[in-house]
Amino acid sequence: MFEVLPQLAPDPILGLSAAYREDTNPNKIDLGVGVYKDEQGNTPILSSVAKAQTVLLEKETSKTYITPQGNQGFIDGMLSLLLGNASKAMLANRVAAVQAPGGCGALRILSELLVRCNENGKVWVSDPTWANHIPLIGSAGLKIETYPYFDKASASIRFDAMMETLRTVEKGDIVLLHGCCHNPTGADLTKAQWDEILEVAKEREFLPFIDVAYLGFGEGLDEDAYGMRLLVENLPEVIIAASCSKNFGLYRERVGLAAIVTQDTATRNIAQSQIQSIARGIYSMPPSYGGALVDIILSDDALYNEWVGEVDEMRNRMKSLRAMLVQNLHDNGATKDFSFVNEQKGMFSFLCITPEQVREIRAKHSVYFVDSSRVNIAGINQNNVEALAKALVSVL
Ligand code: LMR
């Protein structure tokens, strides 16, 4: 039966990890998949998470099923983290939500919900966007269009062109926005630009679909939530897919949240019943473990403060790695000005070189990053930065 199917190419991001593992060059450098790494190149379990694991081991008394909506403590804690404790939408009981298997699971649940609302639904995504957005959202049955976002030549956001396209979007269309730390470009909207997006969302009556996978990695947990909170507090409907993979370091535990801000409580109840039935129809209920850990951290002041400190440390280290890369590129004679890397936010930078140059660096120097020129900043360290800079300079 299966021979009729075509052999597929490796995933553009996850496939890089496999290629990196197979490379025998002892000086290989992995800047591919978006995972945080320390100076030794390890992805350790956060200390707050390790402590929460001990608490969970003590308090968990059963492995019976949880419900399709997941852990309610996790859901409430995450909504406060994302929307703030004073969120009008939350206080008015206008937000439906389920714990999801990772940010991907959240994106998929919400996409399925959008298809249930309108099987001809259209989602506008940034050009470029995360490589998995289009297959993930598109295979739920939604049509995909793109809006201009980033100009490689000037390494900056094409805000005027983006707004021009958003002004043509039709009522009921969906516009996917990265809450912070845009993946793949690291180029984030300013507060003033978010304010303008709110105005065009009101004018065109499109539905903002916010993907927030790197909260805290840009400027801080509250600072990074600015655009999302602005839209949630000022629009009748917004949907949010959040991930705990990066900021809690819970990658393999698959922890995320799908949230739907609705116009009133009656609609919230409808949306809640729908997303629970979608979850039941795909995987029944999310894995319990990671959500339980996040619940423990968010509901304990000491653990919460420790976790915030760890997020700050990861963010500040990534900022210093950006500066180190820019300096090394300069010191090694780069003919291109890479100072824009210092302005980009979060885990990724878009180096604005061609796919041919990326592949040449991979083939000649065993430096692995996505063809688009996206690098995982957290994969840089004191030991590899000079080799990286020299490899980049060699293809300019
Ligand atoms: C990434 O963009 O590298 C991460 O979000 C991991 C993934 O699943 O692609």
Residues whose N, C-alpha, C, O or C-beta is under 5 A from the ligand:
A	BS01	LMR	I13 G32 V33 G34
